[in-house]
Amino acid sequence: MKCYSCDSRVKKSETYYGDKGTLYEGKPLCETCYCEDEPCATVFYGKDETPYVISHARNETDGEFGVSWHSTDPWRGYYETKSDEYALVNTAELLSYHESEEMLANFDKRIRELYDEHGIDYARVFSRSSNVFYQNYDLYVKKEQYLPACLLVSAAKSEVNYDDPKWYRGIVFDEGSLAKLAELFPEKNIQTDHDAVKLVEEYGEDAVSEIQRRMRQGNECVHERVTFKDEENKGMRE
């Protein structure tokens, strides 16, 4: 028998089969491809610090959670998490070496304290992406506890200043680019990278031409103001 993943020969008595709901569901696999496949996501239930892995071959959550690949282009993307038993109450992007790291660590600590205090059954799911410096942190609760869990998320966010725009800068656009977009599109109230990305999505293929058009308009206005000022000074000298 051949391993579905690596094509190596496997004895029938030593064959593993991909878990239900995984990419390799029901497929014959060798021990290495089954046991050592890189995790797509890792789940932590409540206070339990045991990592429950979801890979292409294994799902150690017994199907309570699953993943699917979301492609952003032919080479890049990230894993999205899902669950039929739990409800998603918050999602955050974990970026290595970004200034938001400490704030998100404080949020994680505080929300776990609040959930433990109020008896909320929760799970934290960390899923990887094609970028080694970025992963998603999804917070889930049992569906019947969704409302109180959301209220506690709001309380924890308030305590750690979660919604301050400064945490959402310098991810896609640098400060200079963000400031320039805010200047060119004052009606959009651009403060964060998310605002800028929404702007680009709104204009689609016309985004670049619209930015260039507004930049030209801005330069024309500056030229008019400078010309007018020069003429005014000339008149005063005469």
N, C-alpha and C positions, 0 to 999 in steps of 0.2 A: 504494500500500500504506500502511496506517496503523500507526503505532507502538502497540504493545499497551499501553504505559504512559501516554503523554501524548496519544495520538490524533492526533499531527501526521502530515502526509503525508511519506512516505519513498520515494525512488526505489529500485527493486529492487536496483540495483547498489550502493546505499549502505546497505542494510539489514543490521543485525546480528541475531543470534539468541541468545536466552538460553542460557547454558551448561547442560550436563547437571547435574541435581541441584539447580538453583536454582529459585526461585519462578517465574521467567519462562522456564523450560526450553523451548527450541524456539519461543518466541514472537518475532515480528518486533519489532525495536526500532530507534529512531533512535540516532545516535552518542552523543548526550548522555545518554540514558537508559541506554545500555549502559555507557559509559565513566565516567560521573560519578555513578552511583548510589551512595548512601551505604553504606559498608561495614557489614555486620552483624557481621563478625568479621575480625580480622587475625591471620595466622599468621606466626611467625618460626621457621625451622628452625635448630637448633643455633647455631653462631657466625654464621650468615648474618644480617645485619641488614636484608636486603631484606624489606619487608612483602608478604605474599601475601594479597590481599583476597578475601573472600567477601561478595558482595552479593546482591541479588535477581536480578541478571542475570549476574554473573560469579563464577566459582570458579577462582581462579588456582592452587589446589593440585591441579588436575587430578583432583578428586574424592577426594583423600586425606582431606579434612575436609569436613564439612557443618554446617549450622545448621538449627535449627527454632525457631519462636517459641513461648515459654511464657507464656501470658497469666495474670496474677494477678487481673485484673478487666477490665471492658470497655475501660479506658483505659491500663492499665499492664501491664508484663511485661518479659521479657528473652529474649535468644537463648541457647539451649542448643547446645553443640557436640557433635559425634560423629565417629567415625572407625572404619572397618573394619580399618585397617592399624596403627593406634596404640592403645595402652591408656592410659586416664586414671589418673594416679598422685596427682594433687593438684589441688584447686580452691580458689581464694581470692577473696574479694570485695575489690575495690579501691575505697576510699571517699575521695573528695577531702577534704582537710583533716582527716582522722581520724588519731588518734595511732598507728594501726597502719601508716601509710604507710612510715615508716622501717624498721620491722621487716620488712615484706614486701619492701622493696627489698633489704635485707640477705639475706633468704632467697633471693630471685631470683639475686643475685650468687653466693652460696655454692653453691646447687644446680647452677648452670651450671658453676662451677669443678669440682665433684665429677664431674659427668657428662662433662665434657671430659677430666678426668684418667683416668676409668675407661672411656672409649670408648663411652658410652651415646648412642644416637641419639635425640634428643628434639626436641620442638616445643612452643613456647609460643603459646597461642591467647588473644587478648583479644577478648571479645565484649561488645557494648553492650547497654544496657537503655533503658527509657523515662525513667529518671532520669539526667540529664546528669552527676550527681556519682558515679555508680556503674557499674562494669563488672566482669565476671568475668575471672579469670586462670586458665586451665586448663593444666595441665602434662601433656603426653603423652610416651610413649616407645614405641619399637617393641615389639610384643607379646612377642617372644621375650626381651626384656630386662626384663620387668616386675618380677621378683623382686629382682634387684640394684638396680634403680632405686628400688623402694619402700624398701629398706634405706637407701639414700643420702638419700632424702627425710627419713627419720626422723633421720638423723645431722645433716642441715642444720637441721631444726626444733629439735633439741636445742641447737645452737650459738647460735641467734638467739632462744631462749626463745619459740618460736612458739605454744606452747599455753598461755601465761599468760592467765588469764581477763580481765585488764585490757584486752587487745586487742579483746575481743569485747563491750565495753560501750559504751553511748551511741550505738548504731546505730539500734535500734528504740525502746528504752526508756531514759529518762534514769536517772541513778544513784538518785534518790529512788524512782522507780517500781519499779526492780529490787530495791531493798532492801525495799520494802513487800511485793512478791510473795514474796520469800524469807522474810519474817516470817510471812506468811499461809499459806504452803505449805512448812513446814520439812521435810516428808518428801520434797520434790522436789529439795532441795539446789540451789536456783537461784543460779547465779553469773554467767551470761552471758546476753546477749540470746537466744542459741540455746535455752537452757534455758527461758526465758520463752515463746518462740514455741512450743516443744514442748508446754508446759503449756496454752496457749490452744488449740492444735490438738487436744489430748487431750480437753478439755472441749467443744470445738466451740461450738454455740449456747448451751450452758449456762455458758460461761466467766464471763460478766458476773454472772449470778445467783449462781454459786458464790463469786466474789470478794466480792460484796455480803454473802452469808450469813456468810462467815468474818470480814468486817469487823464485822458486827453482833455476832458472838460475841465478838470481841476487845474491843469497846466494853463489852459486858455484863460481861466479866471484870474490866476496868479499874474499872468502876462498883462492882462487888462489893468489890474490894480497897480502894477509896477509902472506901466506906461502912463496911467493917469497921474500917479504921484510925481513922475519925472516932469510931465508937462506943467503940473501945478508949481513945482519948485522953479521951473524955468520962468514962469510968469511972474513969480515973486521976485526973481533976480532982475528981471527987466523993469 
